[in-house]
Amino acid sequence: MLRFIYTDALPRDEELGDSPATEMLHDLLACFAFFAEEENLKKAQLTDDFVRLRKKFPSIIDELKEKTKP
């Protein structure tokens, strides 16, 4: 997961095998798909947790929009 966070590159299939990381990566990609829908992103931005996240990482909205572009 750290490789993905820092490099935007996923591990190769042979590196993952049947590890629990495979499921975690799938869930992470499902999160990007969720935020790719504009309405979901707008709703998420209104939650207290997202407000705290945005205060800690001000560029989060721009990064999410960039990562979820079609």
C-alpha positions in Angstrom: 0.0 0.0 0.0 2.8 2.4 0.8 4.2 1.9 -2.7 0.9 2.9 -4.2 0.6 5.9 -1.9 4.1 7.2 -2.8 4.4 6.2 -6.4 0.8 5.6 -7.7 2.0 2.2 -8.9 0.4 -1.0 -7.9 2.4 -4.2 -7.1 2.5 -6.8 -9.9 0.2 -9.8 -9.6 3.1 -12.1 -8.8 4.1 -9.9 -5.9 0.7 -10.1 -4.3 -0.3 -13.7 -4.8 -3.2 -14.5 -2.6 -2.1 -12.2 0.2 -4.5 -10.1 2.3 -3.0 -7.1 0.5 -4.9 -8.1 -2.6 -8.2 -7.5 -0.9 -6.9 -4.3 0.7 -5.9 -2.9 -2.7 -9.2 -3.9 -4.2 -11.0 -1.9 -1.4 -8.7 1.0 -1.9 -9.5 1.1 -5.7 -13.3 0.8 -4.8 -12.8 4.0 -2.6 -11.4 5.9 -5.6 -14.4 4.7 -7.7 -16.7 6.0 -5.0 -15.1 9.4 -4.9 -15.0 9.6 -8.7 -18.7 10.2 -8.6 -19.1 14.0 -8.1 -22.1 13.6 -5.8 -20.3 11.2 -3.5 -17.4 13.5 -3.2 -19.6 16.5 -2.4 -21.4 14.5 0.4 -18.2 13.2 1.8 -16.8 16.7 2.1 -19.6 17.7 4.4 -18.7 15.1 7.1 -16.8 16.0 10.2 -14.0 13.5 9.5 -13.5 14.8 6.0 -13.3 18.4 7.4 -10.6 17.3 9.8 -8.8 15.4 7.0 -8.9 18.5 4.8 -7.5 20.7 7.6 -4.6 18.3 8.1 -4.0 17.7 4.3 -5.3 20.9 2.5 -4.6 19.5 -1.0 -6.7 16.4 -0.5 -9.6 17.5 -2.7 -7.4 18.4 -5.6 -5.6 15.2 -5.3 -8.8 13.1 -5.2 -10.1 14.9 -8.2 -6.9 14.3 -10.1 -6.7 10.6 -9.2 -10.4 10.0 -10.1 -10.4 11.7 -13.5 -11.9 9.5 -16.2 
